[in-house]
Amino acid sequence: MEKIKLAIVGCGGMGGRHLLGLQELAQSGMSNVALAAVCDLRRDNAERLADNAASLLGERPLVCDDVAHMVKMRPDLQAVAVATDAGSHHIVACQAFELGLHVLCEKPLGISMRACNLILAAQARAGKALSVAENYRRDPMARLTKALLAAGVIGQPEVMFDLSASGGANILILPWRHYKQMGGMVIDGGVHNADLMLYYLGAVADVFARTRLWESVRYRGARSGVADFYQAWHHEIPAAITATSEDLFVAVVQFKSGAVGNWTQFYAAHGKGFGQKVIYGQRGSLVCGGIRNGSPPVLTLDSGTEITGDGLLDLVPDYHLDEIGERLFGSARPASFTLSFPACDRKLLAIEYHEFGRCVLTGTALEVDGLIGRQALAICYAGLESGVLNRPVSVDDVEQERTTIYEADINAYWKI
Ligand SMILES: NC(=O)c1ccc[n+]([C@@H]2O[C@H](COP(=O)([O-])OP(=O)(O)OC[C@H]3O[C@@H](n4cnc5c(N)ncnc54)[C@H](O)[C@@H]3O)[C@@H](O)[C@H]2O)c1
């Protein structure tokens, strides 16, 4: 199979996970992406990823610390995956487009609406593909949730509860996730929630939120991040940091369909963690399927009947993973599955890469393009803007940069 030549730019925790996704894709027998180079401002990070690539993929990619130099060294390069921290996506993506490359960009698409709009303008000038690496909706349990909603099993959706609480005063993964100019947890985590809202219930008209920063001093925990993905950098994390971005976000989301969302993300919760995503409709409720844990949606009807797992499949004759999903998850119509978080994580990344490779090779459409990536981020920023303006904020106004009070500092920091 023909393979596009791609470089990973940003060789930290997520860069490592991208490599595992590429290994998973290679093992599927359907690989259409070859890792030609890795690039990071920190050469040690790039060298580490290249070493891992040599053992996982059988070939050591070129190592660089500068994108322009990388393209000079590998003029056959067609694409980059941008896995740098969220603040620098616009710098790397715009440069990549100027150099004539296609871009797969980690979420959030940019650090602000201005950053997203710079990326979209650079893409339009270059005429190249832009995919946002939004992995959650690609989970088979998200696909099954969406299929159940589309089949009308709960009737017209009326309200979605998307609530989570965890984190205490720990540094969550790495310090940059607590700095406003780098996006903060409400953006870094919340953009996934916003993408799932878009996927399940469609476009959002406005968001009204209260936001707070409760834990302004955060401390290094015994471990950092999920699985072992970030352990190599744990010793670099300071014992304590001063956080500047909100860790509480309590929002009312008005969907254009008329449905209303009750969305809370609390990243400073002490005690018992909590998380729930449930949609209520005219005829029943649907607990959304788990992400990267294989737990199936749970449908409860007015009669009290509860249906989950295999019992759901009769309700969704059209539910069917695509060929790569079926290959990786071992079934065209999984109703649940048992996989570790890392195993599921790399399969979702493999699916993401496969879709991107196919788009570059054959021009097929991308599921999460730049406009959808921008919209998901705009939902988060509408809430953050609302938190300072004390009124509902229109998502369209945020996307078009008509409301930028909260984002002004971020744009000033990045000089955009
Ligand atoms: N989809 C998911 O589930 C998921 C999970 C974690 C992280 N992410 C996203 O992945 C991205 C990276 O996050 P991370 O946790 O790996 O961060 P990280 O800090 O571990 O790694 C970022 C790397 O990018 C490098 N870098 C920074 N600016 C650069 C530049 N201009 N050019 C080249 N290299 C540069 C840093 O040196 C570092 O090695 C973020 O956008 C984050 O939101 C996504």
The ligand as a Tripos MOL2 file, in Angstrom:
@<TRIPOS>MOLECULE
LIG
   44    48     1     0     0
SMALL
NO_CHARGES

@<TRIPOS>ATOM
      1 N1         -5.8850   13.7080   21.9820 N.am      1 LIG1
      2 C1         -5.5180   13.4270   23.2200 C.2       1 LIG1
      3 O1         -6.0590   12.5400   23.8620 O.2       1 LIG1
      4 C2         -4.3750   14.1990   23.8070 C.ar      1 LIG1
      5 C3         -3.7810   13.7960   25.0070 C.ar      1 LIG1
      6 C4         -2.6780   14.5130   25.4860 C.ar      1 LIG1
      7 C5         -2.2230   15.6130   24.7880 C.ar      1 LIG1
      8 N2         -2.8540   15.9980   23.6430 N.ar      1 LIG1
      9 C6         -2.4090   17.1840   22.9070 C.3       1 LIG1
     10 O2         -1.1350   16.9280   22.3420 O.3       1 LIG1
     11 C7         -0.3570   18.1280   22.3270 C.3       1 LIG1
     12 C8          0.9620   17.8620   23.0400 C.3       1 LIG1
     13 O3          0.7040   17.5670   24.3890 O.3       1 LIG1
     14 P1          1.7720   16.7810   25.2680 P.3       1 LIG1
     15 O4          1.0610   16.3400   26.4610 O.co2     1 LIG1
     16 O5          2.4840   15.7970   24.4260 O.co2     1 LIG1
     17 O6          2.7800   17.9530   25.6430 O.3       1 LIG1
     18 P2          4.3210   17.7950   26.0210 P.3       1 LIG1
     19 O7          4.6780   19.0260   26.7460 O.co2     1 LIG1
     20 O8          4.5510   16.4640   26.6570 O.co2     1 LIG1
     21 O9          5.0830   17.7520   24.6150 O.3       1 LIG1
     22 C9          5.1590   18.8580   23.7700 C.3       1 LIG1
     23 C10         6.4680   18.7840   23.0000 C.3       1 LIG1
     24 O10         6.4350   19.8000   21.9840 O.3       1 LIG1
     25 C11         7.7340   20.4170   21.9560 C.3       1 LIG1
     26 N3          7.5740   21.7420   21.3410 N.ar      1 LIG1
     27 C12         6.9980   22.8550   21.8820 C.ar      1 LIG1
     28 N4          6.9780   23.8410   20.9790 N.ar      1 LIG1
     29 C13         7.5480   23.3580   19.8450 C.ar      1 LIG1
     30 C14         7.7970   23.9200   18.5710 C.ar      1 LIG1
     31 N5          7.4670   25.1760   18.2740 N.pl3     1 LIG1
     32 N6          8.4120   23.1240   17.6500 N.ar      1 LIG1
     33 C15         8.7780   21.8520   17.9310 C.ar      1 LIG1
     34 N7          8.5560   21.2920   19.1420 N.ar      1 LIG1
     35 C16         7.9410   22.0320   20.0790 C.ar      1 LIG1
     36 C17         8.1970   20.4080   23.4000 C.3       1 LIG1
     37 O11         9.5990   20.5570   23.4780 O.3       1 LIG1
     38 C18         7.7110   19.0370   23.8530 C.3       1 LIG1
     39 O12         8.6730   18.0310   23.5970 O.3       1 LIG1
     40 C19        -1.2230   19.2000   22.9820 C.3       1 LIG1
     41 O13        -1.8770   19.9190   21.9920 O.3       1 LIG1
     42 C20        -2.2150   18.4000   23.7930 C.3       1 LIG1
     43 O14        -3.4340   19.0830   23.9910 O.3       1 LIG1
     44 C21        -3.8880   15.3000   23.1410 C.ar      1 LIG1
@<TRIPOS>BOND
     1     1     2 1
     2     2     3 2
     3     2     4 1
     4     4     5 ar
     5     4    44 ar
     6     5     6 ar
     7     6     7 ar
     8     7     8 ar
     9     8     9 1
    10     8    44 ar
    11     9    10 1
    12     9    42 1
    13    10    11 1
    14    11    12 1
    15    11    40 1
    16    12    13 1
    17    13    14 1
    18    14    15 2
    19    14    16 1
    20    14    17 1
    21    17    18 1
    22    18    19 2
    23    18    20 1
    24    18    21 1
    25    21    22 1
    26    22    23 1
    27    23    24 1
    28    23    38 1
    29    24    25 1
    30    25    26 1
    31    25    36 1
    32    26    27 ar
    33    26    35 ar
    34    27    28 ar
    35    28    29 ar
    36    29    30 ar
    37    29    35 ar
    38    30    31 1
    39    30    32 ar
    40    32    33 ar
    41    33    34 ar
    42    34    35 ar
    43    36    37 1
    44    36    38 1
    45    38    39 1
    46    40    41 1
    47    40    42 1
    48    42    43 1
@<TRIPOS>SUBSTRUCTURE
     1 LIG1         1 GROUP 0 **** ****
